[in-house]
């Protein structure tokens, strides 16, 4: 069985900065990142973010990955 490649230095450092869990939800229905109003479905499911963009920003994932290279 083939071994998985070792993580690069950048991946290792990014993992150290990445939060381990979701932030607490706010009582005022505001997004944890941009403070904009969260959609009702996000409030219903206790999602602390208003969009995938804010979630990606919080967790430190890139918004777009170029797969063509």
Buried (B, 14 or more C-beta within 10 A) or exposed (E): EEEEEEEEEEEEEBEEEEEEEBEEBEEEBBBBBBEEEBBEEBBEEEBBBBBEEBBBBBEEEEEEEEEEE
